[in-house]
């Protein structure tokens, strides 16, 4: 399984050009490279304007078979799952990423995209959990 939280914008979005969406996702991988599978959870966590600071959190709550997501001080969003998690993680990956996918089209001029992201106060493992959970 893969769980992530991020700030996204689809090329076909009807939002104003300076508005993005915070989103949480849990995906069950059906193969080793995780190119096929099933989306178990997806929740929009609200708009984020360009230049706005947004604090995002994802936590694996293994004893309760769920992931916990949170944006800023909004209520936590729970994403329970019913698949086995008795094996250790297959790939020990935690990452911060800024990426873009530009439509593959033949229009002239070719579409381009740029990203500027600032990651600050990054915490992982137990230290990232809210104090009330530690």
N, C-alpha and C positions, 0 to 999 in steps of 0.2 A: 504494500500500500504506500501511497504517497500522499502527504498532507501539505498544503501550502496556503499561504495568505499573501496577498499582494495588491498592488494598485495597477489597474489595467485600463486600457481604452481600445475598443474595437474600431477598426477603420470605418465601419458603417454606423457608428454611434450617432444618435440624434442629439446628444448633449452638446452644449456649446464647446468650442474647440479647447477651452482651458479647463474642462471638467473631466475627471477620470472617475473610476469606481473602485472602491476597496472590495475585495472578494475573498472568500474562503472556499477551499476545494479539498475533498478527499477522493482519491482515485484508487481503485483496486486494479493492480497490474496482472494481466493474464499471461504475460510472458516475461522473460528475464530483462530485455531492454525496456520494458514498460511502454511498448508502442501500441499495445492493444489492451483493452480492459473495460472497466465499468465505472462510471462516475457515481459515487455513493452519496456525495454531499456537495452542494454548491449554494452559497448564500451571498447575496450582495450586502455589504456592510456600510453602504452609503457613499455619497459623492465626495471627492477630494479635488479641490481646485489647485491648479498649477501654482506652486510656491507654498502651498499649505503644508504644515508639518502634520504627519499622521503617525501615531504610535500603534504598531501592529504586534500581536502576540499569537503564537500557536503553541499549544502544549499537548503532549501525548499523555493521556490519563489511562495507562494500560490496565490497571486493576478494574476500571469500569468500562473497558472496551469503547473508548471514545477519544476524540480530539476536542480540545477547547480552543476557541478562537476569540479574540477580542480586539476591537479597535478603540483606541483612546480609553475613555472611562465608560463606554457604552456597556450594557449588560453582556455577559459572556454568551457565546453561541456554542451549543454542544452538538457534536456530530458523532453519534453512536454508530458502531459497525458490528456486524454479526459474523464476520469471517474469523477464522482461527488466527491467533497471534502468538502461538506457543513457540514458534521458531524465533531465533534472534534476527535482527534486521539483516536482510540479504546484502545490502550495500550501506555502509556506514557513511552516509552523506548528509551534511547539513550545509546549506549554502545561502549566500546573499547573491542576488543576480539582478542585473538590469539588462533586459533584452528586448528586441523588437522583431516583429515579423512584418515585412512589407509585402503587400499584394504582388503576386507574380503576374504582371500584366504587360502588354506590349504598348501601352500608352506612351506618348512622347510629350513632355519629358518623362523619363522613368520616375516612379514614385520613390521618395526617400523618407527616412525617419531618423530622428535624433533623440537621445535620452540623456538627461542629466539627473543623477540621483545622489543623495547624500545618506549614508548609513551611519548612525551615531548611537552610542550607548547600546551596543549589541551585547546581549547576554544569552548564554546557552546553558543547558542542563538545569539542575535544580536552582541555581542562582537566578534563573530567568522567571521562575514561578513567583506569583504574587506572595508577599510575606504571609498572608493568611493561609496559604496552602503549604508552605514549607514546614 
